[in-house]
Amino acid sequence: MDNQNSISPAEARTLLDTADRLSRRAHESARWPYVTFILALGTVTSFGTLGMGLTTGSAFGLTYVGTLAAFFALIVFFAVSIRGRAAFARSRRWTTYIASWFVTYGAAIAVVAWAHGSVLWSGITSGAILAVTMACASYEARR
Amino acid sequence: MTTTNQAPVHPRHRLDGHLLNPVRFSIMAALDRATTLGFREVRDAVEVTDSALSKQVALLETAGYVAVGKAFTGKTPRTSLTVTREGRTAWRAHLAALQEIADPS
C-alpha cells in the first residue's frame, strides 16, 4: 500500500465525516433492540423482585407469575427483533451488561428468599437492578 | 553537545496502509462504535457485495485488525466481526493523522 499518496485537507475532512457518519449509522441501526431490551429487563426484574420481596400469599403469586410472563415476553420480543442479526452477540461490552444485571438480580432473589419482607434490603437490591441496567443502557445510548 | 535537526514528518506518512482502501476504511468505521457487528450489518452499512466484503475482511483479519467469529443459529451460519485492540489502535492513529492533515494548525 502506498503511504505516499497525498491527501488534501479537504479530502481528509471528507474521510473523517464519512467515518463518523458510517460509525453512527451502523451502531444506531443495530443497537436499539439491545438498548430497549436492557431497559425493559431492568424495569421488569426490578419491580418484579420488589413486589415479590414485599408481598405474601396470592399477591406474591400474582407478582411472581406476572414478572415471569413479562420476562418471557421480553425474550420473545428480543429474539424477534434481532432475528438474522448478530450485532453484539459476542461482544465483551454486552457480556458485561448482562453479567452486571445478573449479579444484582441474584442479590434481589436472595433477598426474596432469605430476607422476605425487608423493605430496606428489597429496596436496595431492586434499586440496584434498576440503577445498573439504566447505567448500561445510558452508556450504550451515548456511544 | 550535539543537536539533531529533523525535518517535521508530514502526517500522511502516519496513515495506515491497510486503511487507505475505501472498503477497509468503511469496515473499520462501521465497527468503531459498535465494536462487534454481524457480517450482514457491516455489508449493509458499507454497501458492498458479500464477496467484496469477505475479501477485505480477510485482509483486515490477516493484519490483526478484525476478529471473525463463526456461530450457528440452528442450521444458519452467523458471522460476526469484532474490531481488535490492535485494530482500534491503528484506526485511532489513522484518524489522528487524517485530523492533522485536515487541520494542520
Interface residues (C-beta under 8 A of the other chain):
Chain A: M1 D2 N3 Q4 N5 S6 I7 S8 P9 A12 R13 L15 L16 T18 A19 D20 L22 S23 R24 R25 A26 H27 S29 A30 R31 G84 R85 A86 A87 F88 A89 R90 S91 R92 R93 R143
Chain B: R12 H13 L15 G17 H18 L20 N21 F25 S26 M28 A29 A30 L31 D32 R33 A34 T35 T36 L37 G38 F39 R40 E41 V42 D44 A45 V46 G69 A71 R78 T79 S80 T82 L95 L98 Q99 I101 A102 D103 P104
